Amino acid sequence: MGSPVTEQAPHCWENAAEMPEAIRVDVTPTEHVTAIVYPAAGGNRAGVSLILAHGAGANQTSAFMVRFATALAMRGIDTVTFNFLYSEARRRLPDKNDKLEACWRKMIAAWHEGKLGKSVAADELFIGGKSMGGRIASQVAAAPSSSHDIAGVVLLGYPLHPPGQPEKLRTKHLPAIRAPMLLVQGSRDAFGTPEELRPFLAPLAAPTELYVVEGGDHSYKVAKKAVPSQEQVHELIVAEVERWLRRQVPNGWR
């Protein structure tokens, strides 16, 4: 295990022993990535863990990822973020799908094997992420071998299609997902608006909820004078994720 990553979220954890911690996860015999574990603060553990992957253009230390991971940990959710292999190596171009999926599976395996530390030895595992990271998580969840590994999927800005290319849909795998899903989508998301998503979500067998961030873009940014404010939007999203997780494990929340 690595040293506490104090620069990720200073002044949030009262107990220094529970500060976010960097942990090495081997992906191949010659490649590894860094995971950051954000323990539930103040001993207020919910009995769930949430692993979140970053989007294509920024790694796990982006303001978006750190803010969400910290806020969720403050609400009792043991949260883990990680770099994909390309971002760990500081490359700008994302790896191909199979390599991204392999990295995700190694993270899930590390959690099940207890390699991410005792603080995340929770009862239920949820996966998800920002944009591309969430899309790859959903692809992993669609595999038959994942049906018993995860309790649900949280997608923060699902990239339904590239901006300006609505014909290039990323929906083929969605019907194979059996785990419950929560999608948080900005109403102005150039990668797919809620209206574009709904026709693909309605027929899914998996219990699926769509939370719309009114006025939000792909990263939930709203106009400067918007009501609710940007800060309030963020708090509402985190509260919605917590609410949804509570509904998935009503008997496991401590």
Secondary structure, 3 states (H helix, E strand, C coil): CCCECCCCCCCCCCCHHHCCEEEEEEEECCEEEEEEEECCHHHCCCCEEEEEECCCCCCCCCHHHHHHHHHHHHCCCEEEEECCHHHHCCCCCCCCHHHHHHHHHHHHHHHHCCCCCHHHCCCEEEEEEECHHHHHHHHHHHCHHHCCCCCEEEEECCCCCCCCCCCCCCCCCHHHCCCCEEEEEECCCCCCCHHHHHHHHCCCCCCEEEEEECCCCCCCCCCCCCCCCHHHHHHHHHHHHHHHHHHHCCCCCC
